[in-house]
């Protein structure tokens, strides 16, 4: 499973902790964006658990996009709403 994880963290200390968590699960592709190639569901659940413990859900936002060929699913943790598009092209 391939996931794109992006985040907007309001506090610098939490921002560094979130980046440290993500470095254990994926490759940084932009400052606050990681690509994670996760082969086990337990690993994915662990990543989400650690992120949820690290962020402040009242003001931070983490978006997890499943960009695997099989599914197209977006999970948002913390602040933010899902934006729906009729046709999406990822470049």
DATAWO-V759666 format. One record per backbone hydrogen bond with DSSP energy under -1.0 kcal/mol. NH is the residue of the N-H (numbers start at 1). CO is the residue of the C=O. If there is no record, write none. Layout:
BEGIN
NH|CO  NH|CO
END
This chain:
BEGIN
3|36  4|65  5|34  6|63  7|32  8|61  15|11  16|12  17|13  18|14  19|15  20|16  21|17  22|18  23|19  24|21  25|22  26|22  27|35  29|33  30|33  33|30  34|5  35|27  36|3  38|1  44|40  45|41  46|42  47|43  48|44  49|45  50|46  51|47  52|48  53|49  54|50  55|51  59|56  60|56  61|8  62|77  63|6  64|75  65|4  66|73  67|2  75|64  77|62  79|60
END
